[in-house]
Structure formats: structure tokens, C-alpha cells
């Protein structure tokens, strides 16, 4: 019987952090299991400017969505199959979560998660080149400000200012409610992504005999004894044929992400009782919140032909963010744009919209979507892809914010500062102006910012819909925690990668204090 003190199932954005921090104690033996390959010395992963090539590649679980009655049924959810998880697969946009989000988490019953309590964890994890006493200067994750060398992007920021959206620093310690700027990204100046794997694991691989990292092994289910204690995991070995077990003397941490974590819990008998019974799974804990509350940042796109040659060099091709509100009195932005210096026709070309190889786009997204979806089992076979149903645009709030975003994008790009760059609008096209026309376009062509979250949310101990308590412990099972984006009570307003690393830091602290 193989035994460790801790077993971490999933070597992704948070799991790599948990394993690295727990193995700082030389007396604690830690086993990290990751279904994908290692990213060490793999330029396909490490070169940040190549990230879009990873979509629908062999490094991607590539989950389809269930047919959407009010959204794009062709949409794919990219979920990374590689050490470092989605931090090894994304565009590495780096944000501290707004204090208002975190304080609301705490107000919802997640004690210990207020901004005052977790901002020090952001500081601990980063080495940031931005000014401010709040920033970390010696953490494992290198965070840099995009140098701003794209002339079309510079013109766009000037146009935003002309439209009433000033150039405002990000990660300053104050929430940007109305402002735009070059992003901060978790990357080195040489263009190597500072994923959780690069930042936390690469420096210690082969240096800590108490840490064992196994890649190419897929967790099938959790091992739970008759006392309802999680004692380890069962996994498919790297040969793809044999099933092995590894046991945990202290705790198991599940860090498989917001789609695969609820799937693993349900396969192990933790989830909505009736759904488990339908698939012939013995119910260990009737936890109706597992797989519920799926939240995301739905993303539209509006594309222009460029009048001048676009830049041929970029950190990661999506270098500017724009935040604003669609109604008065909000303490957080409800609308965000990413500016892309590349064509983005992956959901429009099939519908006959024109495209270009020399253009730019804005992608309005709903920062606090009110459309809630589900993750469900397709069968009891661990190899089957789960049923992911985001229910995009099932709430009118999301439709209103997105149509507002398309119109505001036109207003920004119509400013004098963009006159030397903005050619014809390619999609949705200037003839689409009414709510009905814009909504029809959005529903058929929208994408996602690949930010699924909140499917195994934490909450107050007495909250029956929250599968986790504020210490990230699975209610009803001893020795089992979850640490990834699924634990968020609601999705943060900004890109969540760095917040997910923070969750890994917090989980390790909670375990050490237990």
C-alpha cells in the first residue's frame, strides 16, 4: 500500500500551489497526481504568445456544452490537460480580485475570506513590477505590466478616454469601476508563462524527496471508508490499462477544476442523490450543491478590419482591458472588454460573416453573469465527458449587458483617436443595430472567456446548498478538501487565474493549521 501524508488530485492552477506549499515541510510526504503531461521544457506550453494554439489541442479536454436554448451550442470549454492546468493554457491575464468581491464572499458565510484576510496571500504569491506598497516583490509568480508596444492598442486607450473611460492602473489596490489600461500578466519578460507549474513546481522538481509528482495518471474515484473518511484515490496508471491506489494518512485535496472536480465527487458518491442513483452510484453524501451554480464570463465579439498593418509581435495578443458599468451606482464593473490585436472568428465564420488576417476586435463580457448552469455526469464511466450546461443568456441581465457592450464598443472605436486604424466593421456588421438583431448575433456567435467556476462552492456550515465549509472541507466527509475555481461562492469580476492560485495558498495554510 502506497501511503503519503497528503494526496493532491489535480496538478492545475491551485493543485500545484497546494502540493508545493505542503511539501515545504520536509516531514510531510506529498503525492501530486496530474492526468496530463509535464510542461517542463515544452515550448508549446511555455511560450505565452502561442497560447491560442492550445485550444482544441492534445493539451485540452475540449468539453462541449449541452445544447443551449439561448446561447451558442457549438461553444467548447477549454480545460487544460497538462501540469499547471489552465494557468499553463490561458493568456495569463493577472488580476487581484476586487475587495468588494472578497468581502461579499465573507458576508455570504465564508469566514476568513475577506479582502483584509486574503490580500496578503496575493502579496505572498507575487513578484510584481507595478508600484505600490501592497505588492509582493519576492513571491514565486512573476507578474509584469504589458509594455504597451502595440500602436493600435495605444490608439484604443486614447479612444476610450475620449469616450469617458480614463486610462487607469490595474492592481493598484482600488477596484477599477470605469477605466482601461494595458493588462498585467503572469509572465517573464522573455515571454515564458509564469503558470503555477512554472512558478511553484519547476524550482523544486527533483529538489524535494518528500514530493512525488506523477503525470499522465487520471484519477477515477476517491477512496472513502465506512467511517466516511477519504483515505486516498484510485487512478488509472500512465500505461492506460491498470488501476492503482495511493493512500493519504492526513488529507486528500481535490484540485481538478470547476468541471472535473464536481464530476469526481459525484463519481465517488458525493452529490445530488437522485442524480447519482440514476447512474447506479451509491450515495455517500447527498450534497445537492455539487455541480450546481455553474458561473462563467460569457463573451461576445465585434471585429474590425484594420486600415494599417497590425502588430506582428505581442506578449499574448490580448493586451488591454476595459472596465465600465451599464447602470449608475455600482461598486464593481458589470462589463469588461478584452482588446485583441488578432482576428477572432472562431464562432462567426461558420455563420458566413467576413473575416480578415489584419484586424482587431473587442470582446465584451458579462463580469457577473446571472445565468447559472450545471455540471452533471453523462454516465458512471470516468472516461465519459461530463454534461456541461452553462445556460448562457437564460437571464435577461446578461443579454442587456452584452448588447450594451456591443454598442459601447462601436462608440469607442468611433472616436477620433481610432480613425487611422478602424476600417469596416466585419461582425456583427453596421447593419445590425436593434436589440433583436444584436441578441440574435450574440446567441449564435458568443464565446466564453473560459472561466467556469463555483460548482462546488464554499459557504457557511449550515448552508445546505454549499458542499464545502469555509475551510474548504467537504461536508459529510472527513479528510477531504477542494481547492480550485469551483470553490468560489460566485465568480470574481476579473480574470480568475491569480485568485485560483490564492485559493491554493489559502488551502495549504488551512491544512497546516489543522
C-alpha positions as CSV (number, residue, x, y, z in Angstrom):
1,X,0.0,0.0,0.0
2,X,1.5,3.3,-1.1
3,X,1.0,6.0,1.6
4,X,1.7,9.7,1.7
5,X,0.6,12.3,4.2
6,X,-1.2,14.3,1.5
7,X,-2.5,13.4,-1.9
8,X,-3.4,16.2,-4.3
9,X,-5.7,15.1,-7.1
10,X,-5.0,17.5,-10.0
11,X,-1.9,19.4,-10.7
12,X,-3.6,22.6,-12.0
13,X,-3.7,26.2,-11.1
14,X,-4.4,25.6,-7.4
15,X,-3.2,22.0,-7.1
16,X,0.4,22.8,-8.0
17,X,0.3,25.5,-5.3
18,X,-1.1,23.2,-2.7
19,X,1.5,20.5,-3.4
20,X,4.4,22.9,-3.4
21,X,3.4,24.6,-0.1
22,X,2.6,21.4,1.8
23,X,5.9,19.9,0.7
24,X,7.8,22.8,2.3
25,X,7.6,20.7,5.4
26,X,10.3,18.0,4.9
27,X,8.5,15.7,7.3
28,X,5.3,15.7,5.1
29,X,5.2,13.3,2.2
30,X,3.1,14.7,-0.7
31,X,1.9,13.0,-3.9
32,X,0.6,15.1,-6.7
33,X,-1.4,13.4,-9.5
34,X,-2.0,15.0,-12.9
35,X,-3.8,13.5,-15.8
36,X,-1.9,15.4,-18.4
37,X,1.9,15.5,-19.3
38,X,4.5,17.6,-17.7
39,X,5.1,21.1,-19.1
40,X,8.9,21.1,-18.3
41,X,10.9,22.1,-21.4
42,X,7.7,22.1,-23.5
43,X,7.7,25.3,-25.7
44,X,4.1,24.6,-26.8
45,X,3.1,25.3,-23.2
46,X,5.8,27.7,-22.0
47,X,5.7,30.2,-24.9
48,X,2.9,32.5,-23.8
49,X,2.4,34.1,-27.3
50,X,1.5,30.6,-28.6
51,X,-1.4,30.0,-26.2
52,X,-4.2,30.1,-28.7
53,X,-2.7,27.1,-30.5
54,X,-3.5,25.1,-27.3
55,X,-7.3,25.4,-27.8
56,X,-8.7,22.1,-29.0
57,X,-5.2,20.6,-29.0
58,X,-4.0,17.4,-27.3
59,X,-3.5,19.5,-24.1
60,X,-7.2,20.3,-24.0
61,X,-10.0,18.2,-22.5
62,X,-12.1,20.2,-25.0
63,X,-15.5,19.9,-23.4
64,X,-18.6,20.6,-25.5
65,X,-21.6,22.3,-23.9
66,X,-25.1,20.8,-23.9
67,X,-27.5,22.3,-26.5
68,X,-28.2,25.9,-25.5
69,X,-31.7,27.3,-25.9
70,X,-30.5,30.9,-25.7
71,X,-26.7,30.5,-26.4
72,X,-24.1,29.1,-28.7
73,X,-24.4,25.3,-28.8
74,X,-21.1,25.0,-30.7
75,X,-19.1,26.5,-27.9
76,X,-16.2,24.5,-26.4
77,X,-14.9,24.8,-22.9
78,X,-11.2,24.5,-23.0
79,X,-9.9,22.7,-19.8
80,X,-6.2,22.1,-19.7
81,X,-4.7,18.6,-19.6
82,X,-1.2,19.4,-18.5
83,X,0.8,20.2,-15.4
84,X,-0.2,23.7,-14.3
85,X,-3.7,23.3,-15.5
86,X,-5.4,26.3,-17.1
87,X,-2.5,28.5,-15.9
88,X,-0.5,26.5,-18.5
89,X,-3.1,27.0,-21.1
90,X,-4.5,30.5,-20.9
91,X,-3.5,34.1,-21.8
92,X,-2.1,34.7,-18.2
93,X,-4.0,37.9,-17.5
94,X,-3.3,38.6,-13.9
95,X,-5.7,40.4,-11.5
96,X,-6.2,40.6,-7.8
97,X,-9.9,40.1,-7.2
98,X,-11.8,43.2,-6.2
99,X,-12.0,43.7,-2.4
100,X,-15.8,44.1,-2.8
101,X,-16.0,40.5,-4.3
102,X,-14.0,39.0,-1.4
103,X,-15.8,41.0,1.3
104,X,-19.1,39.7,-0.2
105,X,-17.7,36.1,-0.1
106,X,-17.2,36.7,3.6
107,X,-20.6,38.2,4.1
108,X,-22.2,35.1,2.5
109,X,-20.7,33.0,5.3
110,X,-17.2,32.3,4.0
111,X,-15.4,33.4,7.2
112,X,-11.7,34.0,6.7
113,X,-12.1,35.1,3.0
114,X,-12.5,38.8,3.3
115,X,-10.2,41.1,1.4
116,X,-8.3,42.0,4.5
117,X,-7.7,38.4,5.2
118,X,-6.7,37.1,1.7
119,X,-5.0,40.2,0.1
120,X,-1.8,39.2,2.0
121,X,-1.9,35.9,0.1
122,X,-1.8,37.7,-3.3
123,X,1.1,39.7,-1.9
124,X,2.9,36.5,-0.9
125,X,2.5,34.7,-4.2
126,X,3.7,37.5,-6.5
127,X,6.8,39.4,-7.6
128,X,5.1,42.4,-9.2
129,X,6.7,45.2,-11.2
130,X,3.9,47.6,-10.5
131,X,4.2,50.4,-8.0
132,X,2.5,50.2,-4.6
133,X,3.4,49.1,-1.1
134,X,0.7,46.4,-1.2
135,X,2.5,44.5,-3.9
136,X,4.7,41.5,-3.3
137,X,8.3,41.6,-4.5
138,X,9.6,38.1,-3.7
139,X,6.8,35.6,-4.4
140,X,7.1,32.7,-6.8
141,X,4.7,34.2,-9.5
142,X,6.3,36.9,-11.7
143,X,3.7,39.5,-12.7
144,X,4.6,42.2,-15.2
145,X,2.8,45.0,-16.8
146,X,2.4,44.6,-20.6
147,X,4.9,47.0,-22.2
148,X,2.3,48.6,-24.4
149,X,4.1,48.4,-27.8
150,X,1.0,47.9,-30.0
151,X,0.2,51.2,-31.7
152,X,-3.4,50.2,-32.4
153,X,-3.8,49.4,-28.7
154,X,-2.3,52.8,-27.7
155,X,-4.8,54.5,-30.0
156,X,-7.6,52.4,-28.5
157,X,-6.7,53.7,-25.0
158,X,-6.9,57.2,-26.2
159,X,-10.3,56.5,-27.8
160,X,-11.5,55.1,-24.5
161,X,-10.5,58.3,-22.8
162,X,-12.4,60.3,-25.5
163,X,-15.4,58.1,-24.7
164,X,-15.2,58.8,-21.0
165,X,-13.3,55.7,-19.9
166,X,-9.9,57.0,-18.5
167,X,-6.6,55.2,-18.5
168,X,-6.4,53.7,-15.0
169,X,-3.8,51.5,-13.4
170,X,-4.8,47.9,-12.7
171,X,-4.0,46.0,-9.4
172,X,-3.5,49.3,-7.6
173,X,-5.4,48.2,-4.6
174,X,-8.6,50.0,-5.7
175,X,-11.3,48.5,-7.8
176,X,-11.4,49.9,-11.3
177,X,-15.1,50.6,-11.9
178,X,-14.6,52.7,-15.0
179,X,-11.2,52.5,-16.6
180,X,-8.9,50.9,-19.2
181,X,-5.2,50.0,-19.5
182,X,-2.6,47.5,-20.6
183,X,-3.0,44.3,-18.6
184,X,-0.7,42.9,-16.1
185,X,0.2,39.3,-16.9
186,X,1.9,36.4,-15.1
187,X,4.8,36.0,-17.4
188,X,8.5,36.7,-17.6
189,X,9.9,39.5,-19.8
190,X,11.3,36.7,-22.1
191,X,7.8,35.6,-22.8
192,X,7.7,32.4,-20.7
193,X,4.3,32.0,-18.9
194,X,4.5,32.1,-15.1
195,X,2.0,29.4,-14.6
196,X,1.5,27.7,-11.2
197,X,3.7,24.8,-12.5
198,X,6.5,27.1,-13.7
199,X,6.3,29.3,-10.6
200,X,5.8,26.7,-7.8
201,X,6.9,23.3,-9.1
202,X,9.7,23.8,-11.6
203,X,12.1,25.2,-9.0
204,X,11.6,22.2,-6.7
205,X,11.3,19.3,-9.1
206,X,14.0,16.9,-8.1
207,X,14.9,19.0,-5.1
208,X,12.4,17.7,-2.5
209,X,12.5,13.9,-1.9
210,X,9.2,14.3,0.0
211,X,7.3,15.4,-3.1
212,X,6.3,12.9,-5.8
213,X,4.7,14.3,-9.0
214,X,3.0,11.7,-11.2
215,X,1.9,12.9,-14.6
216,X,-0.2,11.0,-17.2
217,X,-2.3,9.4,-14.4
218,X,-6.1,10.0,-14.3
219,X,-8.0,9.9,-11.0
220,X,-11.0,7.6,-11.3
221,X,-12.6,8.0,-7.8
222,X,-11.9,8.9,-4.2
223,X,-11.5,6.1,-1.7
224,X,-13.8,6.6,1.3
225,X,-14.1,4.2,4.1
226,X,-17.1,3.1,6.2
227,X,-16.5,6.0,8.7
228,X,-16.9,8.4,5.7
229,X,-13.3,9.4,5.8
230,X,-11.4,9.9,2.5
231,X,-8.4,7.7,2.7
232,X,-6.9,8.2,-0.8
233,X,-7.6,8.0,-4.5
234,X,-7.9,5.3,-7.2
235,X,-6.3,6.3,-10.5
236,X,-5.6,4.9,-14.0
237,X,-1.8,4.4,-14.3
238,X,0.2,6.0,-17.1
239,X,0.0,2.8,-19.1
240,X,-3.7,3.5,-19.6
241,X,-4.5,-0.1,-18.6
242,X,-4.0,-0.7,-14.9
243,X,-5.7,0.8,-11.8
244,X,-3.6,1.8,-8.8
245,X,-4.3,3.3,-5.4
246,X,-2.5,5.8,-3.3
247,X,-3.5,6.5,0.3
248,X,-3.3,9.6,2.4
249,X,-2.6,9.5,6.1
250,X,-3.8,13.0,6.7
251,X,-5.8,14.6,3.9
252,X,-6.8,14.4,0.2
253,X,-7.2,17.6,-1.7
254,X,-9.2,17.7,-5.0
255,X,-8.0,20.3,-7.5
256,X,-9.4,19.1,-10.8
257,X,-11.1,22.3,-11.8
258,X,-14.7,23.6,-11.9
259,X,-15.9,20.9,-14.3
260,X,-13.9,17.8,-13.3
261,X,-14.0,18.4,-9.5
262,X,-17.8,18.0,-9.3
263,X,-17.5,15.1,-11.7
264,X,-15.0,13.3,-9.5
265,X,-17.1,14.0,-6.3
266,X,-20.2,12.6,-8.0
267,X,-18.4,9.5,-9.3
268,X,-17.3,9.0,-5.6
269,X,-20.8,9.2,-4.2
270,X,-20.9,12.8,-3.2
271,X,-23.6,14.9,-5.0
272,X,-27.3,15.2,-5.7
273,X,-28.7,11.9,-4.5
274,X,-31.3,11.3,-7.2
275,X,-28.8,12.1,-10.0
276,X,-26.3,9.6,-8.5
277,X,-28.9,6.9,-8.2
278,X,-29.8,7.4,-11.9
279,X,-26.3,6.4,-12.7
280,X,-26.2,3.5,-10.3
281,X,-23.8,5.2,-7.9
282,X,-24.1,4.6,-4.2
283,X,-24.9,7.8,-2.3
284,X,-22.4,8.5,0.4
285,X,-23.4,12.2,0.9
286,X,-26.5,13.8,-0.5
287,X,-25.0,17.1,-1.5
288,X,-27.3,18.9,-3.8
289,X,-24.9,21.8,-4.5
290,X,-22.3,19.6,-6.2
291,X,-22.4,20.5,-9.9
292,X,-24.8,23.4,-9.3
293,X,-24.2,27.1,-9.6
294,X,-22.0,27.0,-12.7
295,X,-20.9,30.5,-13.5
296,X,-18.9,31.9,-16.3
297,X,-17.9,35.1,-18.1
298,X,-19.8,34.9,-21.4
299,X,-18.0,36.8,-24.2
300,X,-19.2,38.5,-27.3
301,X,-17.0,39.8,-30.1
302,X,-17.1,42.7,-32.5
303,X,-14.4,42.8,-35.2
304,X,-12.9,45.5,-37.5
305,X,-10.7,45.4,-40.5
306,X,-7.6,47.5,-39.7
307,X,-6.5,50.3,-42.0
308,X,-2.8,49.8,-41.2
309,X,-0.8,46.7,-40.7
310,X,-1.4,45.3,-37.2
311,X,1.5,44.4,-34.9
312,X,3.3,41.1,-35.6
313,X,4.6,40.8,-32.0
314,X,2.7,40.6,-28.8
315,X,3.0,39.2,-25.3
316,X,-0.2,37.2,-25.7
317,X,-2.4,39.1,-28.3
318,X,-4.9,40.2,-25.7
319,X,-3.1,43.1,-24.0
320,X,-5.8,45.7,-23.0
321,X,-8.7,45.5,-20.6
322,X,-11.6,47.9,-20.4
323,X,-14.0,48.0,-17.4
324,X,-17.2,50.1,-17.0
325,X,-20.8,49.9,-15.8
326,X,-24.1,49.8,-17.6
327,X,-26.0,51.5,-14.9
328,X,-25.4,54.0,-12.1
329,X,-24.4,53.2,-8.6
330,X,-22.4,50.0,-9.0
331,X,-19.3,49.4,-6.8
332,X,-17.9,47.0,-9.4
333,X,-17.9,47.0,-13.2
334,X,-20.6,44.8,-14.7
335,X,-19.0,45.0,-18.2
336,X,-15.5,44.2,-19.3
337,X,-13.8,44.1,-22.7
338,X,-10.6,42.4,-23.8
339,X,-8.9,44.0,-26.8
340,X,-7.5,41.6,-29.3
341,X,-4.9,42.5,-31.9
342,X,-5.8,39.4,-34.0
343,X,-8.8,38.2,-35.8
344,X,-11.3,36.3,-33.6
345,X,-13.6,34.5,-36.0
346,X,-13.8,31.1,-34.3
347,X,-17.5,31.4,-33.7
348,X,-18.5,33.7,-36.6
349,X,-17.0,32.2,-39.7
350,X,-19.5,29.2,-39.8
351,X,-22.3,31.8,-39.9
352,X,-21.0,33.4,-43.0
353,X,-19.5,36.6,-41.5
354,X,-16.5,38.0,-43.3
355,X,-13.1,37.6,-41.8
356,X,-9.6,39.1,-42.1
357,X,-6.0,38.4,-41.3
358,X,-5.3,42.1,-40.4
359,X,-7.8,43.3,-37.9
360,X,-8.6,43.9,-34.3
361,X,-11.6,43.2,-32.0
362,X,-13.2,44.0,-28.7
363,X,-14.8,41.2,-26.7
364,X,-17.5,42.5,-24.3
365,X,-18.1,40.1,-21.4
366,X,-20.5,40.0,-18.5
367,X,-18.5,40.2,-15.3
368,X,-21.3,39.0,-13.0
369,X,-23.4,36.7,-15.1
370,X,-26.8,35.8,-13.6
371,X,-27.3,32.8,-15.8
372,X,-26.5,29.8,-13.7
373,X,-25.8,26.3,-15.1
374,X,-24.9,22.8,-14.1
375,X,-22.3,20.1,-14.4
376,X,-23.7,16.5,-14.5
377,X,-22.5,13.0,-15.1
378,X,-23.0,11.6,-18.6
379,X,-22.6,8.1,-17.1
380,X,-20.7,6.4,-14.3
381,X,-17.8,5.8,-16.6
382,X,-15.0,8.1,-15.5
383,X,-13.8,8.4,-19.1
384,X,-17.0,10.0,-20.3
385,X,-17.0,13.8,-20.7
386,X,-19.4,15.4,-18.2
387,X,-22.5,17.2,-19.3
388,X,-21.8,20.9,-19.1
389,X,-24.8,23.1,-19.4
390,X,-24.0,26.8,-18.7
391,X,-27.5,28.0,-19.7
392,X,-26.0,31.1,-21.4
393,X,-28.2,34.1,-21.6
394,X,-31.0,32.5,-19.7
395,X,-31.2,35.6,-17.6
396,X,-32.2,39.0,-19.2
397,X,-29.5,40.8,-17.3
398,X,-26.8,39.1,-19.3
399,X,-28.5,40.0,-22.6
400,X,-28.8,43.6,-21.5
401,X,-25.1,43.9,-20.5
402,X,-23.9,42.3,-23.7
403,X,-26.0,44.4,-26.1
404,X,-24.8,47.5,-24.2
405,X,-21.3,46.2,-24.7
406,X,-21.5,45.9,-28.4
407,X,-22.9,49.4,-28.7
408,X,-20.3,50.9,-26.4
409,X,-17.6,49.1,-28.4
410,X,-18.8,50.9,-31.5
411,X,-18.8,54.2,-29.6
412,X,-15.2,53.7,-28.5
413,X,-13.9,52.7,-31.9
414,X,-15.8,55.5,-33.5
415,X,-13.7,58.1,-31.6
416,X,-11.2,60.3,-33.4
417,X,-8.2,58.5,-31.9
418,X,-9.1,55.3,-33.8
419,X,-9.8,57.0,-37.2
420,X,-6.4,55.9,-38.5
421,X,-7.0,52.3,-37.6
422,X,-10.7,51.4,-37.8
423,X,-11.8,50.1,-41.2
424,X,-15.1,48.4,-41.9
425,X,-16.9,46.5,-39.0
426,X,-16.8,42.9,-40.1
427,X,-19.1,41.4,-37.5
428,X,-21.8,41.7,-36.4
429,X,-21.7,44.5,-39.1
430,X,-23.0,48.0,-39.0
431,X,-26.5,47.0,-40.3
432,X,-27.2,45.1,-37.1
433,X,-28.4,47.8,-34.7
434,X,-31.7,46.8,-33.0
435,X,-31.8,44.8,-29.7
436,X,-33.3,41.9,-31.6
437,X,-30.6,41.8,-34.3
438,X,-27.8,42.1,-31.7
439,X,-29.3,39.5,-29.4
440,X,-29.6,37.1,-32.4
441,X,-26.0,37.6,-33.3
442,X,-24.8,37.2,-29.7
443,X,-26.7,34.0,-29.1
444,X,-25.4,32.4,-32.2
445,X,-21.7,33.5,-32.0
446,X,-20.7,34.3,-28.4
447,X,-17.8,32.5,-26.8
448,X,-16.6,32.2,-23.2
449,X,-13.6,33.7,-21.5
450,X,-13.0,30.1,-20.2
451,X,-13.8,31.0,-16.6
452,X,-16.2,28.3,-15.3
453,X,-16.4,28.4,-11.5
454,X,-18.5,27.9,-8.4
455,X,-19.7,24.4,-9.0
456,X,-18.6,23.1,-5.5
457,X,-18.9,26.4,-3.7
458,X,-18.0,27.0,-0.1
459,X,-20.4,28.5,2.3
460,X,-21.5,28.7,5.9
461,X,-21.5,25.4,7.8
462,X,-25.3,25.4,7.9
463,X,-25.8,26.3,4.2
464,X,-27.2,23.1,2.7
465,X,-26.5,24.2,-0.8
466,X,-22.8,24.7,-0.2
467,X,-20.9,21.5,-0.5
468,X,-17.8,23.0,1.3
469,X,-17.4,24.8,4.6
470,X,-15.2,28.0,4.7
471,X,-12.1,25.8,5.4
472,X,-12.7,24.1,2.0
473,X,-13.7,20.8,3.7
474,X,-16.2,18.6,2.0
475,X,-19.2,18.5,4.3
476,X,-20.1,15.0,5.4
477,X,-16.6,13.5,4.6
478,X,-13.5,13.7,6.8
479,X,-10.1,14.2,5.4
480,X,-11.2,15.8,2.1
481,X,-10.9,19.3,0.8
482,X,-11.3,21.1,-2.5
483,X,-9.0,23.8,-3.8
484,X,-9.7,25.2,-7.3
485,X,-12.0,27.7,-9.0
486,X,-15.1,25.5,-8.2
487,X,-15.0,26.7,-4.5
488,X,-15.8,30.3,-5.3
489,X,-19.2,31.3,-3.9
490,X,-19.5,33.4,-7.1
491,X,-17.1,34.1,-9.9
492,X,-14.9,37.1,-9.3
493,X,-15.4,40.2,-11.5
494,X,-12.0,39.8,-13.2
495,X,-9.9,37.1,-14.8
496,X,-9.7,34.5,-12.0
497,X,-6.3,32.8,-12.6
498,X,-4.4,34.5,-9.8
499,X,-7.3,34.3,-7.5
500,X,-7.3,30.5,-8.0
501,X,-3.6,30.4,-7.1
502,X,-4.6,32.4,-4.0
503,X,-7.1,29.7,-3.2
504,X,-4.3,27.2,-3.4
505,X,-2.2,29.3,-0.9
506,X,-5.2,29.6,1.4
507,X,-5.9,25.8,1.3
508,X,-2.3,25.0,2.2
509,X,-2.5,27.4,5.1
510,X,-5.7,25.9,6.4
511,X,-4.2,22.4,6.2
512,X,-1.1,23.4,8.0
513,X,-3.1,25.0,10.7
514,X,-5.4,21.9,11.2
